[in-house]
């Protein structure tokens, strides 16, 4: 076990931590005993896993069948997970043993520091999960992508994100309300922190001049102009999928939605197409953390599930919806409906190293959107 002083030093020195991890990982992996973990898990009470997708029901059933460890998957939104985890821990009555939560900033700001949950990286997975996804552990990255109707358009009708701020697209873009979904204001924050050069370059590519703005960042300038252009605001991805992809339209909306909605092409006959070449990014990602309740009565079973969900077998039900595993040895299935595998390298990737900044700036970005949004 690492000393407290060493652990503190590791947290303050991320580069050194990565080097140290590379040195100790082989030994840790060699000493990890999966069979012993399975045996311990079988002796514990059943577990419940919270996740924001209904696929968790199937995943928990598959886990139970594989290991003989009873698990129940429960679909719970990220916002509800946050509240439930905190209240259950404070009451000493943990119901959710594992939380697969897409609100990384909340995990960093509210769950981990208070000791409501812990992050555990299986030692034998340390060389498969990139360092940026290890602490806290992210099991997958999810993508929101710019999407068009393939029945009406032969190719994506938008080539640059700045086009969406112009009169031609006024009131014609479907978009999840940033006041209701933290991942969207996190995206604004991430662009301001990590995407300034790309956004400014995209502006010059489109308008032919350098961006000049009184706003604090190129990201703020884009958000302000986009909000003022009156996008159609929805409470989730389903209305956007319909507005963009429903067949028989003459003037469908353009939209930003979860890659998971591309299953509607097969299920509902929609005509969704991914804007693979839209600049500077065809979409953006956010991470899903895998966290364990610290007061769980079944810590071994919870850890076994985390180990399982990092495997191809464990994560496969979500991969079919375009969820990208952080395990670098796993590839997206060839029949994933959005074609996300072809644009992975082009997506604006979430950087958890500034996740606390995203949390701190959420209200500011919500206020900024509220001030500038026009219907």
C-alpha positions in Angstrom: 0.0 0.0 0.0 1.3 3.5 -0.9 2.0 5.9 2.0 -0.2 8.9 2.5 2.7 11.2 1.7 3.4 9.4 -1.6 -0.3 9.5 -2.6 -0.4 13.2 -1.9 2.7 13.7 -4.0 1.2 11.7 -6.8 -1.9 13.8 -6.9 0.2 17.0 -7.1 2.5 15.7 -9.8 0.5 14.1 -12.6 3.5 13.6 -14.9 5.5 11.8 -12.2 2.4 9.9 -11.3 2.1 8.6 -14.9 5.7 7.5 -14.7 5.3 5.8 -11.4 2.1 4.1 -12.5 4.0 2.6 -15.5 6.6 1.2 -13.1 4.2 -0.3 -10.6 1.4 -1.5 -12.9 3.1 -4.7 -14.1 3.6 -5.9 -10.5 0.2 -4.9 -9.4 -1.4 -6.7 -12.4 0.7 -9.8 -11.7 -0.6 -9.9 -8.1 -4.2 -9.2 -9.0 -6.3 -12.4 -8.5 -9.6 -12.3 -10.5 -10.7 -15.7 -9.2 -10.3 -14.6 -5.6 -12.4 -11.5 -6.4 -15.1 -13.7 -7.9 -15.1 -15.9 -4.9 -15.4 -13.0 -2.5 -18.2 -11.4 -4.7 -20.3 -14.6 -4.5 -20.3 -14.4 -0.7 -21.7 -10.9 -0.7 -25.3 -9.6 -1.0 -26.7 -8.7 -4.5 -25.7 -5.4 -6.0 -27.5 -2.7 -7.9 -26.0 -0.6 -10.7 -27.2 2.8 -11.6 -26.7 4.0 -15.2 -28.5 6.6 -17.4 -29.1 4.1 -20.2 -31.6 1.2 -20.1 -28.9 -1.1 -21.5 -27.7 -1.5 -18.0 -30.5 -4.0 -17.4 -29.1 -6.3 -20.0 -25.5 -5.7 -18.8 -26.4 -6.6 -15.2 -28.2 -9.8 -16.4 -25.2 -10.8 -18.5 -22.9 -10.2 -15.5 -25.1 -12.3 -13.2 -25.2 -15.2 -15.8 -21.4 -15.1 -16.2 -20.3 -15.0 -12.6 -23.2 -16.2 -10.6 -23.3 -12.9 -8.7 -26.7 -11.4 -8.5 -26.9 -7.9 -10.0 -29.7 -5.6 -11.0 -29.4 -2.7 -13.5 -31.5 0.4 -12.9 -31.9 3.3 -15.3 -31.3 6.5 -13.4 -30.5 9.9 -15.0 -27.2 11.5 -14.1 -28.9 14.2 -12.1 -30.9 11.7 -10.1 -27.9 9.5 -9.5 -26.1 12.4 -8.0 -28.9 13.1 -5.5 -29.5 9.4 -4.7 -25.8 8.6 -4.1 -25.4 11.5 -1.7 -28.6 10.8 0.2 -28.1 7.1 0.4 -24.6 7.5 1.8 -25.6 10.2 4.3 -28.4 7.9 5.5 -26.2 4.9 5.7 -28.6 3.0 3.5 -26.8 2.4 0.2 -29.0 1.0 -2.6 -26.8 1.7 -5.6 -23.5 -0.1 -5.2 -22.1 1.0 -8.6 -22.8 4.3 -10.3 -22.0 4.7 -14.0 -22.5 8.4 -14.3 -22.0 10.8 -17.2 -21.6 13.9 -15.0 -17.8 13.9 -14.6 -17.6 17.4 -13.1 -20.2 16.5 -10.4 -18.2 13.3 -9.6 -15.0 15.3 -9.2 -16.6 18.1 -7.2 -19.3 16.4 -5.1 -19.0 12.7 -4.9 -15.3 11.8 -4.7 -14.1 14.6 -2.3 -16.8 13.8 0.2 -16.1 10.1 0.2 -19.5 9.1 -1.0 -17.8 7.0 -3.7 -14.5 5.7 -4.7 -12.7 5.1 -8.0 -11.1 1.7 -8.5 -8.9 0.8 -11.5 -8.5 -3.0 -11.9 -4.8 -3.6 -11.8 -4.8 -5.9 -14.8 -6.5 -3.1 -16.8 -3.9 -0.4 -16.0 -2.0 -0.9 -19.3 -5.2 -0.9 -21.3 -6.9 2.3 -20.0 -5.1 5.6 -21.0 -3.9 7.6 -18.0 -6.4 10.4 -18.6 -9.2 7.9 -18.0 -7.8 6.3 -14.9 -8.4 8.7 -12.0 -11.3 8.9 -11.7 -12.0 5.8 -13.8 -14.0 6.4 -17.0 -15.4 3.3 -18.5 -16.5 4.9 -21.8 -16.8 8.1 -23.7 -20.1 9.1 -25.2 -20.5 11.3 -28.3 -22.9 14.0 -29.4 -22.6 14.6 -33.2 -23.9 17.1 -35.7 -26.6 15.3 -37.8 -28.6 15.9 -41.0 -31.4 14.2 -42.9 -30.0 12.0 -45.7 -33.4 11.8 -47.5 -33.3 15.5 -48.2 -29.6 16.2 -48.4 -27.0 14.2 -50.4 -24.3 15.2 -48.0 -24.1 17.3 -44.8 -25.4 20.8 -45.6 -23.1 22.4 -43.1 -19.3 22.4 -43.3 -18.4 24.8 -40.5 -19.8 25.3 -37.0 -19.9 29.1 -37.6 -22.4 28.7 -40.4 -25.0 27.9 -37.7 -24.7 31.5 -36.5 -25.9 32.9 -39.8 -29.4 33.9 -40.9 -29.7 30.9 -43.3 -29.9 28.6 -40.2 -32.0 30.8 -37.9 -34.5 28.7 -36.1 -33.5 25.6 -38.1 -31.2 23.8 -35.7 -32.4 21.4 -33.0 -30.4 21.5 -29.8 -30.8 20.2 -26.2 -31.4 23.0 -23.7 -28.1 23.8 -22.0 -30.1 24.9 -18.9 -31.2 21.3 -18.4 -28.2 19.2 -19.3 -24.8 19.9 -17.7 -22.8 18.2 -20.4 -23.7 21.0 -22.8 -22.4 23.8 -20.6 -19.4 21.6 -19.8 -18.8 21.5 -23.6 -18.9 25.3 -23.7 -16.4 25.4 -20.9 -14.1 22.8 -22.5 -14.1 24.7 -25.8 -13.1 27.9 -24.0 -10.3 26.1 -22.3 -9.0 23.7 -24.9 -10.6 24.7 -28.2 -9.8 28.3 -28.7 -7.3 28.0 -31.5 -9.5 25.6 -33.5 -12.6 27.8 -33.1 -10.7 30.9 -34.1 -9.2 29.1 -37.2 -12.7 27.9 -38.2 -14.0 31.4 -38.0 -11.3 32.7 -40.3 -11.9 29.7 -42.7 -15.6 30.6 -42.9 -15.6 34.4 -42.9 -12.2 35.1 -44.3 -11.2 37.4 -41.4 -9.8 37.0 -38.0 -12.3 36.8 -35.1 -12.6 40.1 -33.3 -14.9 39.9 -30.2 -15.6 41.6 -26.9 -16.4 38.2 -25.4 -13.9 36.4 -23.2 -13.2 33.7 -25.7 -14.0 32.4 -29.1 -16.2 29.8 -27.5 -18.3 32.6 -25.8 -18.5 34.4 -29.2 -19.8 31.3 -30.9 -22.3 30.4 -28.1 -23.6 34.0 -28.1 -24.1 34.1 -31.8 -25.6 30.6 -32.0 -28.0 31.2 -29.1 -29.1 34.5 -30.7 -29.9 32.6 -33.9 -32.9 30.9 -32.3 -32.2 27.1 -32.3 -35.1 24.8 -31.5 -34.6 23.9 -27.8 -35.6 20.5 -26.6 -35.5 18.5 -23.4 -33.6 15.6 -24.8 -32.3 13.8 -27.8 -35.5 12.0 -28.9 -37.2 15.1 -30.2 -34.1 16.1 -32.0 -33.8 12.7 -33.7 -37.4 13.1 -34.9 -37.0 16.7 -36.0 -33.9 15.9 -38.0 -34.4 12.3 -39.2 -38.2 11.7 -39.6 -38.8 10.7 -43.3 -41.1 12.6 -45.6 -39.9 16.1 -44.7 -39.1 18.9 -47.1 -37.2 21.2 -44.7 -35.9 19.0 -41.8 -34.0 20.5 -38.9 -30.2 20.2 -38.6 -29.3 19.0 -35.1 -26.8 17.9 -32.5 -27.7 14.6 -30.8 -26.3 11.5 -29.1 -24.8 9.0 -31.5 -27.0 6.5 -29.8 -30.0 7.9 -31.6 -28.8 6.6 -34.9 -30.5 3.3 -34.0 -33.7 5.2 -34.9 -32.7 4.6 -38.6 -33.4 0.9 -38.2 -36.1 1.1 -35.4 -38.2 4.0 -36.8 -37.1 4.4 -40.4 -35.4 7.7 -39.8 -32.8 9.2 -42.2 -30.0 10.3 -39.9 -26.6 11.1 -41.3 -23.4 12.1 -39.4 -21.6 15.2 -40.6 -18.2 13.6 -40.7 -16.4 16.5 -42.3 -17.9 19.4 -40.3 -15.2 21.7 -38.9 -13.6 22.2 -36.6 -15.3 19.1 -35.1 -18.1 16.8 -36.2 -19.1 16.4 -32.5 -17.8 16.2 -29.0 -17.4 13.6 -26.3 -18.0 13.4 -22.6 -17.0 10.6 -20.2 -18.9 8.1 -18.2 -17.3 7.3 -14.8 -17.5 4.0 -13.1 -17.7 4.6 -9.3 -18.3 2.4 -6.3 -20.3 3.4 -3.2 -17.9 3.5 -0.3 -20.5 2.2 2.1 -21.6 -0.7 -0.1 -22.2 -4.0 1.6 -20.8 -5.8 -1.5 -17.4 -4.1 -2.3 -16.0 -7.2 -4.1 -19.1 -7.7 -6.2 -19.0 -4.0 -7.1 -15.4 -4.2 -8.1 -16.0 -7.3 -10.1 -18.7 -5.4 -12.1 -16.3 -2.6 -12.8 -13.8 -5.2 -14.1 -16.5 -6.7 -16.2 -17.7 -3.4 -17.7 -14.2 -2.6 -18.8 -14.2 -5.8 -21.0 -15.6 -6.1 -24.5 -18.2 -8.5 -23.3 -19.3 -6.2 -20.5 -19.6 -3.0 -22.5 -20.9 -4.4 -25.8 -24.6 -3.5 -25.2 -23.6 0.1 -25.0 -21.1 -0.1 -27.8 -23.9 -0.9 -30.2 -25.2 2.6 -29.4 -21.9 4.2 -30.2 -20.5 4.4 -26.7 -16.7 4.2 -27.0 -14.9 2.0 -24.4 -11.8 3.5 -22.8 -10.2 0.1 -23.0 -7.9 0.6 -26.0 -8.0 -3.0 -26.9 -11.7 -2.9 -27.8 -12.9 -1.6 -31.1 -16.4 -0.3 -32.0 -18.5 -3.0 -33.7 -18.6 -2.7 -37.5 -22.4 -2.5 -37.5 -22.6 0.5 -35.1 -25.2 2.6 -36.9 -23.8 6.1 -36.8 -20.4 5.4 -38.3 -18.7 7.0 -35.3 -15.6 4.8 -35.7 -14.8 6.8 -38.9 -14.7 10.2 -37.1 -13.3 9.3 -33.6 -10.1 11.1 -34.2 -12.0 14.3 -35.3 -14.2 14.6 -32.2 -13.6 17.3 -29.6 -12.6 15.1 -26.7 -13.5 15.8 -23.1 -10.5 16.6 -20.9 -11.2 15.7 -17.2 -8.1 17.5 -16.0 -10.2 20.7 -16.1 -13.4 19.1 -15.0 -13.6 21.1 -11.7 -13.4 24.3 -13.8 -16.4 23.0 -15.8 -18.3 22.5 -12.6 -17.5 25.9 -11.3 -18.5 27.7 -14.5 -21.8 25.9 -15.1 -24.0 28.6 -13.7 -22.0 31.3 -15.6 -22.5 29.5 -18.9 -26.2 28.9 -18.1 -26.7 32.6 -17.4 -24.7 33.5 -20.5 -27.0 31.2 -22.6 -30.1 32.5 -21.0 -29.2 36.1 -21.7 -28.4 35.6 -25.3 -30.9 33.0 -26.4 -33.6 34.3 -28.7 -36.5 32.3 -30.1 
